[in-house]
Amino acid sequence: MRGWWRDLTDLVLPAECGGCGRPRTVLCAPCRAVLYGAAPGRVRPVPRPPGLPAVHAAARYGDEVRAVLLAHKERGVLALAGPLGTALAGAVRSGLAAAGARTGEVVTGPGAHRAAAGAEVPVLLVPVPSGRRAVRARGHDPARRIALAAAGELRRTGTPARVLAVLRQRRVVADQAGLDSRQRLANLAGALTVAPGAGRLLEAGPVVLVDDLMTTGASLAEAARAVRAERAVRAEAARAGAYRWPDTGERGFMGATPVYPRAGREGREERTDGTSEGRPGPVRSGRSRADDDERRGPVCAAVIAAPPDSFEINRN
């Protein structure tokens, strides 16, 4: 209800620019140019946390960009989700291009593992989850809302995309504000996990972890660890023969049903194009971990903003 009233207010009442305060516009043209007018770039915090995937950002964090992010996250200016999603979509495209990921291809045959046979391979946007307390206090989940807007922008411009909100906090973590990079790593270590039954959805295409802001990279590194751990478990099970998917249907051990149950509606978020869930390909002997990783697609990350000094990597 709280979010619904905010949406209605944004539509009815005159707004001001979330970046500079200019009246009667949600985001003025100059602030839009700062947010997503420049080409996205690779960013890397110093020090770089272990396990951090390649991260691409749309804009430098400061002034107008900072004001826009805070207006959306803390003040609930939900109309900003659209332009923020556009910025995030640009960073996603940049990251996929750098990783050499292929999307939009048509997958056919019984070994189609990343999408249903005959369907396009989607980009899987996995938002870094906020704590339940923070979501209740804000009245919305900023990262998830922006991810949905980014997926819509990607689809509109020809890149199939889905949002998979499959990461969960397995324990309470302290507020990250005021913590340095080492303290943030310790605070988040082992804090995230993939929701039960949702692991196989992560095999349907390249995974892009998404968030609004990267500072030390600790949150993205922990999210990547959780995704990779889930993939590793499934890969080991596949190599051991726990999963077999013959042409006649899905089977597990001795014709039993798969070990992982079908995911609920939340795990199938954004399936509006009629495609079915992805599934692992047939088990083949001698397949390595590298083969499994390539088969499932890369894991990278995209954010709207990052500190200016983290863009220094692009000068080397």
N, C-alpha and C positions, 0 to 999 in steps of 0.2 A: 504493500500500500504506500509506503514511504517513497519508494522509487517511482510509482505511478503518479503520485502528486507532483514529484519533481519534473517528470516528463511533461505533464500538463502545464505546469508553470512556465517551463522553458518555451512552450509553443505559444502561450497566450500573452505573457507579459514581455515588455521590451527588455532586451538583454544588453549586456555590455561585453566588449571584447575580453575574453579570458586572459589575453596576453598583456594588453596595454590599458584596458579600461575604456576604450573608445565606445561611445554609446550606440545603442540600437544595432548591434551586430555581435553575434556569438564569437566570431574570430575574424578580425579585419584582414585585408589583403597583405599588408606588410608582415603581420604576425604569422599568417599562413606561409609566406615565403621563408621566414626564419625556421618554421617547424618542418616543412617538407619541400622547400624550394631548392635545396642543394642536394647533390648526389649522396646517398648513404655511404658509409665507409666502415671498414673493419676497425674495431676498438679492442683494447686490451688493458686491463688495470695493472698497475704496478704496486705491489707484487701480484703476479698472476696466481690465483688459487689452483691447486692441483685438480685436474679433471675438467677445467673450464673449456667448453667447446669454442669453436670460432664464433665470435659475436659481431654482429653488424648493427650500427645505430643510424638513425635518420638525422639527428641533430645534436648539437652541443648543449649541455645542460647549463642554463643560466638565463637570467632576465626573463624575456617573454616565454621561453620554453618552460622554465621553472614555474612561472605563474600559471600557464595553461595546465600543466600536470597537476598542480596543487588545486586549481579550481575544479578540475574533474574529480580528483581523488577525495579531497577533504571537504570541499564545499558542495559537492554533488551537482555540478553543472553538467548534466548528462548530455546536453546537446553537443558538447565537445568530443564525445566519443567518435563521431563521424570523422572529423579532421585528424584526430589522433590515430584512428584506424587506418586512414590513408597514409600517414607517416609510417606506421608500423608495417604496412604492406610493402612500402618501398624498401625498408630494411630487410624484410623477408626475401624479396626478390634478389636483393644484393647478396644475401647470404647463400641462397640457392645457386646463384650463378657462380659464386666463388667456389662452392663445393662441387660444382659440376653435376648437380642433381637434375634429373629429368622428370618433368611433370607433364601431365596432359596426354601422355602416350596411351594408346589403347592396348590393354593387356588381354591376350587370348590364350586358350589352351588349358589343359588340366593343371599345369604348373603355375598358373597365375596366382601369385602369392600376395602381391601388394594391393590388389584391388580385385573385385569380382571380374570373371572372364568377360571381355567385351567392354569393360568400363575404363574410364580414365584414371590414371594414378593421381591421387590427391596429395596436396601438401597437408601435413597434420600439424596444426598449431596447438601446442600444449602450454597453456598459461601457468605461470608459477603461482601457486595458490596463496591467498592471504589467510591469516588466522581467522577462526570463526568469530572471535571477539572483535577483531578489526572490521570484519564484514558487517557485524551487527551495529557497530558504532557508526559506520559510514552509511549504512543502508543499502549498499551495493558492493559488488566485487569489481574493482576497477580493471584489473588485468583481464578478467574474463570478458567484461563488456567491450574492452578495446579489441581483444582477440576476435570477437564476433564481428565487429565492424571491419577489421582487417580482412577476415575471411570473405566477407561480402564484397569488399573492394577488389580482392584478388580474383574472385569469380567473375566480377563485372568486367575485368580487363583480360579475361581469358585463361586464368590459372585456377584449376580446380583446387579447392581448399576446404578443409573441415576443421572444426574446433573439437579437441578432445580434452575435456577438463577431467583428466584421470588421476592427477596427482593429489595426494592427501597428506596432511600433517599427521604423523603417527604419534607425536608428543607435543606438548606445549613448549614454545620457544620464547625467549625473552625479547623485548622490544629491541630492534637493531639500532635504533637511534643512539648515538653516542659511543657505539662500539667500534674499535679499530678492525682492520682486516683480519687479524689473527683471532680476535674475540668473536667476530662474526662467523668465521669458519667453525670454531668450536661450538658456538651456539646452534648452528644448523646441521652439524655432523649427524647423519643418520636420521634427520627429522622428517624426511619425505619418503613416501612410498607410493606405488601404483595401486589404485583401487582394485580389490579382488575381482577377478573375471574380466578386467579391462586390458590385460597385457597383450592379448592377440590383436587388439585394435591398433597397437603401435607398430605392427608389421605391415600396415596397409599403405605405406608410403614414407617419404622422407619426413623426419620429425624436426620441427623448429620450435624450440622453447621460446616463449614470448613473455615479456614484462614491459612495464612502462619505463623503468629506469634501471641502469646498471651503475653501481658505485664501486664496490670492491669485487663484485663478481661472485660472492659467496652463495647467493641464492641460486644463481644459474648453475654453478658448479654442483650444488647439492641436487638440483632438479635433474641435471644430466646423469649424475651417479644413479639416481633412482630409476631412470629410464633404462640406462645401460644394464643395471643389475637385473631388471625384469627381462630384458632381451636375452641376457646371458643364461638365465634360468631356463627360458624357453628353448634356447639353442641347445643347451646341454640335454634337455629332455628329448629334443628332436634327434640328436645324434645317438642317443641311447635307444631310440625306437619308440619313445613314448607317444609320438604323434605320427600318424599316417593318414594321408588324405587321398585315398584312391578315387578314381573317377565316379564310382558309384555312390560316394557320399563320405561324410566325415566319420572316421573311426579312431579309436585309441587302442589300448591293449586288448587283444583278442576280441575285437569288435565292440568293445565298450565305448561309451560316449567320451568325448574329450575331457581331459582333466580339468580344464578351466571352463566354468559355466558361461553361458551367453551373458554379455554385459547388459546391464539395465539401460533405461532410456538415457540416463545422464551420460554414460559412457559412449552412447551413439549420437551425441549432440551434433547438430548441424547436418544430419543426413537428410537433406531435403531434395537431393537430386535423384533419389530412387536407387542408388547403388547399394549393394550389400556389403557387409563387413568383410575386411580382408582376412586371409587365413594363410598359414604357413604352407609352403610348397611341399611336395613329396620328399620323404627322407631319402637322402642319397649317401652311400658310404663314402668315406674319405673327405667329406666336406669340412673345411677348416672354419675357425672363428672369423677370419677375414672374409671368407666367402659368405658366411651368415650376415656379417655386418653390411657387405655390399648388397646382398639380396634384399635386406630390409631398408636400405637407404641410409643416408648420413644423419647424424644428430648435430644440429647447429643451433644458434640462438639469434634472436633479433629483439631489439629494444627501440623505444622511441628516442631516448636520450641517454647520453653518457658524459662524464666529465670531459672538458676540453682536452686535458692532457692525455686522455686515453686514446685520442685520435692520432697521437704522434706516430703510431705504428705505420700509418699510411705514408710517412715521409721517407721510410727506409727502403 
